[in-house]
Amino acid sequence: MVVKVEVFTAEPPCAGCSKLLEIADLLKEKYGERVEVTKHIGPCEEFSKYRLAVVPAMVFNEGRIKIMGVCPSMQTIEASLKEMGV
């Protein structure tokens, strides 16, 4: 099963947003085809769709898990991926 991960950041990115973008790249490298990472930089329709309030934010599998307002640790992200079946 492929887990869809969406990353939301400000434009220009704040420090937390920049870190989350780096982590998104690491996820692609580490998990390969098991995760599909999409980066949303700046305003976008998906931000409202998921009812996000602040950036940085990360959404797993169409909103099943949402993390917002902080750049989560890799440990937190990996726990979320595990919960999604990766």
N, C-alpha and C positions, 0 to 999 in steps of 0.2 A: 504494500500500500504506500502510495506517495502522499506525504504530508505537505500541504500547502502552507507556506509561511509568508506573511505579508509584513513588511517593515514600513513604518510611517515616520518621516522626519520633517523638520522645518527646512525652509530654504531662505537664507543659508543655514546649514545645520549647526546647532549648538554643540557643546562638548559631548553631551549624552547622546545626541543624534549621530554625531561622527563615530562614536564608539560602537553604536548599534549597527551602523553601516559596515564597520570592520568585522563585527561578529557575524553579520549576514554572509559576508564573503567566506569566513571560516566555516560556516555551516555548509556552504556549497562544496568546499574542499573536503570536509570531513565526511559528510553523508552522501555526497554525489547525487545519484538519481533517486534516492529515498526521500529527498526534500526538494520542493519547488519553491525557490525564494523569489519574491517580487518586492522591489523597492519602490516606494511612493515618496518622492521628495517634493515637498511643497503641497499646496492645496490640491485635493482630488475628491472625486465622488465617493470613493470607497471609505474615506474618513467618516463621512456622514452615514453611509450604509451600515457601518459597524458601531455607530453611536460612540465614537471615540471623543474624548474631551481634551486631551493634551498629547503632545509629543515629547519624547519619543514614545512610540507605541509598536506593539508586535501582536499580530493576530494569527492564530493557528486554525487551519481547517474551517474557513468561513465563519469565524467567531466562536468556535467551541471553547477556545481559551484566549483571553485577552490580557495583555500586560500593558499598562500605560503610565506615563509620567516619570518613569525611571528607565535606565538602561539595565536590563536584567543581567545577572551573571550567567556565564556559560552553564553553570550547574543548574540554574533555574530553567534555562532554555532546554537543556538536555532532559530534565525531568518532564517538561511539557511534551517534548518529542516522544519520550517513552510512554507517556499517557496516551498519546495519539497512535502508538503502535510501531514506532521506529525502533 
